[in-house]
Amino acid sequence: MMLERFRQSIGLRYARFHFRREQEEMRPLTKFFTSARRLLLVLPFNDADASYARNIVGEFAKVFGSRSIVLLASRSIHIPSTVDSARVIFLGKEQRSLFFIPRRSTIEQLQQISFDVAVDLNQVLVLPVAFLLKALRVPYRVGFDNSGMREFYNVFVRVSTTDPLQRYALLLNQLLMF
């Protein structure tokens, strides 16, 4: 566990160094979510959160249609039938380096698809996901407002509840305002 944290801290330093010169372009938030055509929805890498987030995936499918959603998951998961036709891409241990940086092949696979918005349902920073979203240059990268995420995301959602089901519902409701 301690070695894993050490490797992750090295990966985080590399990620910061890698993106050090990239400047965020100012973008209007007016209808950025409701007018998006393709969504990259990152499912939680934490098993407990993933079970709660499964319910909200269907709600995202109602907004976008399942063909317009690409799901990013850490491993094979059961997804609701409402998103059966969504493409699922895995970002497991095999698709990342020893320092939690996504492999080039994974980045190139996703660069074939153009995304308007990426929504990360992880409640804490997951370095491989954060690096991938920034490397893909997704115009709107949405995440929960937590420390460490500001360097990789450009839209933050702050929710005050600790109930996981409510957190995801509030996230979607806040995004629907845009």
N, C-alpha and C positions, 0 to 999 in steps of 0.2 A: 504494500500500500504506500509506504513512504517512497519507495523507488518510483512508483507510478506517478506520485505527485511531483517528484523531482523531474521526471521526463516531461510531464505536462508543463511544468514551469519553463523548461527549456523550449518546448514547442510554442508557448505563449510569447516568449521573448523573440523567437524566430518570426512568428506571425507579425508582431509589432514592427520588427525590423523590415520585413518583407513589404508591408503596406505603409511604411513611414512617409513616403512621398505622395501618396494618393490623397487628393483633396476631395472632400465631399461637395458635390454640386448642390446648390440650393434648389429645392424642388417644391412646387406648391402642393399642399396636402388636399386641395379641393378635389374630391371624388377620386382620389388615387386608388382607393380600394374598390369601390362599387363600379368603376369604369375599367378595371383591370380585365385583361383577356386570359391570362395564364397565371396560375398561382402555384408556387412551390410551398407545400405545407410540410413542415418538419415536425414529425411526431416525437414526443418525449423519449429520451434515451433511458430514463429512469422507469423501471417496470411499474412501480406504483402509480406514477403520473400517467403512464401510457394507458393504463386501464381506464382512468377517468377521461382522458382525452379522446378515446375512441368514440364517445358519444357526440362530441362536438364536430368530428370529421364529417358526419352526415349533414350537419348544419352548413358547413362550408360548401359541401357538394350542392346543397339547395341553392346557394347564392351563385356559384360558378358553373354548376353542371360538372359531373364527374369527369368528363373528357377534357376539361380545362384545368384539371388539378393533377399535379405530380406530387406523390407522397415520398418523403425521405424518411427512412426508418433505420434503426440500428440492426434490426434482425427481422425475421419473418414474424408477422403479427396477423391477428384476425382483424379485418376491417369490415365495417358495416356494408351491407349489400347495396346501399345507396351510392357507394363509390367503387363498385366492382370494376368499372371500366377505367378507373384511374390508373395511371402508370405508377408503379412502386419501384423505387431505387433504394438499394441498401448501402449504408455507410457503416459497415461493421469493422472489426479489428483488421480484417484482410485488406480493406480499402484505405487504410491509413498507416502512416509511418510509426516508428517506435516513439516519436515525439508528438503524436496525435495530430499530424498534418495530413490532410487527404492526399492520396496518391494522385499523380498527374493523370493517370488513366480515368480516374473517377471524375476529376475536374473536367477533362476533355469530353467525357460522356455527357455530362450535364450542360456543357457549353453548346452542344448541338441544339439545345432547346432554349428559346427566349422566354424569360419570365418577366412579368410586370411587377409582381409583388412576391415576396417570400415572408411567410409567417412562421416563426420558430416557437413551438409550444413548450420548449424546455424552459423551466422556471429559473434555471441558473445557466451560466456560461458553459457551453459544451464546445470546446475548442475546435474539433474537426468541423462542426456545423458552422460556427462563426467564420472560420477561415474560408470554407467553401462558399458561403453566401457572398462574402466580400470578393473572393476571387472571380465569382461569376458576374460580378458587377450588376447585381439585381438593383434596379433603381430604388425600390422601397423595401428595406429589410426591417421587418417588425419583430420586436422581442419585448419581453417583460423588462421593466425598469429595474435592473440589478447592477451591482458593481461589476466592472470588467466588461460589460456589454457595450458601453458607449463607443469603444474603438471600432466595433464591427457592425453595429446596427445604426440606422438613422431615423427610425420611428420607434418610440417607446410607449408602452402601455403600462400604466400604474394602476393596480387594483389593490384594494385594502383588505380583502377577505383572505383567509387562509384555507377556506374550503376549496379543494381542487376543482370540483364541478362548477362552482360559482366563478372561480377565477377564469376558466375557459369560456364560460358563457358571457362574462363581462368583457373579456377580450374581444370576442366576436361582436358584441353589441357596440362597443366603442369603435371598432373598425367600420361597422355599417354606417356610422355617422359621416364617414368620408367616402 
